[in-house]
Amino acid sequence: MSWQEYFTKMKVNMKLLPIKAHYFLIFAGTAPILPFLPVYARQQGISPAGIGLMYTVLPFVGLIVKTASGALSDWLRIHRSMFLSSIVICALGFFSIYFTPAVPQNPNHNLAHVKFHCNDSTSVFKYCFSKNKCGQNDFLNNISDNYTTTCQVQCDSDDGNIDICKAWNASSTCQDTKLNFTASTNLLDTDQEHLCTFFPVSNITITGKEVSDPTCPAQTTINCTLLCDDGNLMSYFGAPLTLPPTTFDDLLSHHQFWLYLFCVIVAWCGLAITVVMSDTICFKLLGCEGNRYGEQRLFGSLGWGALVIVAGALIDYASAGNSEKDYTPAFVLSFAILFLDLVAASRLQVEGNERMTATAGSVARLMCEPHIVLFVLCCIIVGMSTGILWTFQLMLVEDIAFKWDCHFGALKLLQGLIMGVQCFGGELPFFFVSGWFIKKLGHVHAMSLVIGVFGIRYMLYYTVSNPWMFLPVELLNGFTFGIFYATMTSYASHVAPCGTEATMQGIVGAAFEGIGVATGGFVGGFLFFTVGGPKTFLYTGIFNVIFTAVHVILQLLLSTFRPHSTPAGGSSSPMGYMPPSESMKPVAVNDADAEEDI
């Protein structure tokens, strides 16, 4: 069938409108929150170590709940109840995150180390960076009006202190081992010279006496420490006034962290179960037209791509003039859309008068079949690559952007465009034609293509030096997620013994998101902070290309030494589809009690 014939035969099916609406609304409802959870956690005072801990735990939680919910809903035949309940849990979980209190910050007892230069005309504090850092002086360069701050100063004992004290009429202070005084400086009048900044001292207070425009009779330089009342200045000095908990023991001692983690886990579980039930119900609705799955799922990408941009704009608008981002519009928008999703999902119905039953042993025997094991392994490999992408792609973009231009001013715009291209330029069209792809290539060959394209995509990342060149590369997301996800879910639906569809969707979903994504985040974190971002993606890309070749060879060996009988679907089954062996096929039975409307 040609592309033109494929599109001509497509007609609007009113029965499928609710599942389209559900996919749009569930992903539109999570888009305002899910991508921003790491940065929101950081704003709530959770350290990077704590965020890393959360994103190590969450995929394993997803693994458990996806597998368990799929098996439980098949066993008890409660797909509809499980589906609707998971949407409620998801909505309440995400909305509850908004009400979690911030983790208390620890006072930082470190002081800023400077040199105090004093002569017969002026007095200044000199602070130098050890090396040139991107944006190091942005704080001072953005000051356009008088900006005076006061600092408590303690200087080392030195022979020059005596002359200073005499000049300031505070000789009694020089009897101490340290010279202590309070100094004021106007940050508008600072001077910068290469790696050093000079802060003029406008007046000082010592032993209760105020000295304006303090000077010294002779050139004097002494080492001092500062504690200033301005948090921005102390951060500039590398000694912020407060710090988030930096150790696991410290972080885990705060109940605020546990409350935040609990709410995130609840939301994550609700979303994980919803995804499994959504795909299961979608394939039940499609029946023998499972190749049209992508035409339904593309509405999820449409909802995600549209709302993540809208949410970002609303957050920026609500945060105008504030030092911190205000995520209130995002949480309200998410809750409202997920409520609408619950209404749409409640209208989903699946008809059927005959049910085929299968035992748990059938699923267990199915999972021992070599081609099934290899397919699940592929899901794990793609999950690993996806985990690295989800966790470290935007960090790579930031590194490349600031290397390209130290003051790259369109970073958030670029990151938003990257997500937009992923959805609208990649996922959306490829979900639309995924059925055609799978029908032409088959599940096995489609999986080889996905892993191979992942390798090419990551090796292209390594070559990027201009950050805007990430945008055309993101078009490959259509293969690495759109084609992959349609292949994974449709294959699970094809091979599942009837009555165990949700179980199989839970298994492949857990392999992808649980084992794969979690492993990718862990391995990617090790590589990213040891060899750097570009080489992390290069090494992962090379691994994917090698695994693609191995996968093709293994499939050739399987087709040679373990040939399968003609699939139950006959000639209509897609090329490359490997069905379960005859012993796996369940027996059809009429069971009126087993019927369920979903």
Secondary structure, 3 states (H helix, E strand, C coil): CCHHHHHHCCCCCHHHHHHHHHHHHHHHHHCCCHHHHHHHHHHCCCCHHHHHHHHHHHHHHHHHHHHHHHHHHHHHCCHHHHHHHHHHHHHHHHHHHCCCCCCCCEECCCCEEEEEEECCCCEEEEEECCCCCCCCCHHHHCCCCCCEEEEEEEECCCCHHHHHHHHCCCHHHHHCCCEEEEEEEEHHHCEEECCEEEEEEEEEEECCEEEECCCCCCCEEEEEEEEECCHHHHHHCCCCCEECCCCHHHHHCCHHHHHHHHHHHHHHHHHHHHHHHHHHHHHHHHCCCHHHHHHHHHHHHHHHHHHHHHHHHHHHHHCCCCCCCCCHHHHHHHHHHHHHHHHHHCCCCCCCCCEECCCHHHHHHHCCCHHHHHHHHHHHHHHHHHHHHHHHHHHHHHHHHHHHCCCCCCHHHHHHHHHHHHHHHHHHHHHHHHHHHHHHHCHHHHHHHHHHHHHHHHHHHHHCCCHHHHHHHHHHHHHHHHHHHHHHHHHHHHHCCCCCHHHHHHHHHHHHHHHHHHHHHHHHHHHHCCCCHHHHHHHHHHHHHHHHHHHHHHHHHHHHHCCCCCCCCHHHCCCCCCCCCHHHCCCEECCHHHCCCC
